[in-house]
Amino acid sequence: MSKLILDSEITCPKCDFKKTETMPTDACQYFYECSHCHTILKPLHGDCCVFCSFGTVKCPPIQQGNSCCD
């Protein structure tokens, strides 16, 4: 199994601001506030967390082939 990637660059869909964040390994992150425009992001339909919807890397449970938030 490959090593987990814990950093993901998240992009705000409203203002296109990008910021690299470290993903939690013990919980899904359902909400994220853009530090530039202060929009509150939520996952898109079918995604488990904001990193799966707006990040460059999927969350750790998805990287491991598991369901997130079970």
C-alpha positions, -999 to 999 in steps of 0.1 A, spaced: 0 0 0 13 35 -8 19 62 17 -11 85 25 -9 120 12 -21 143 39 -17 177 22 -42 189 -4 -46 222 -21 -82 233 -18 -96 258 -43 -126 280 -35 -152 277 -63 -164 312 -56 -132 332 -57 -106 306 -70 -83 312 -40 -61 282 -34 -46 271 0 -28 240 10 -43 224 41 -35 192 60 -64 168 60 -76 152 92 -70 115 94 -96 107 120 -127 125 107 -143 139 75 -142 177 71 -177 186 59 -173 224 62 -144 246 52 -143 284 53 -123 301 25 -98 323 42 -100 348 13 -138 354 6 -151 336 37 -175 314 17 -184 282 36 -178 252 14 -197 219 17 -190 187 -3 -206 184 -37 -234 157 -41 -218 123 -39 -186 134 -22 -179 127 15 -159 158 24 -146 192 10 -112 177 1 -129 152 -22 -149 180 -39 -124 209 -40 -90 195 -32 -61 182 -53 -60 150 -32 -89 129 -20 -92 124 18 -72 97 36 -101 71 39 -108 74 2 -71 71 -6 -71 38 14 -101 25 -6 -126 28 23 -158 47 27 -154 80 44 -175 87 76 -188 52 81 
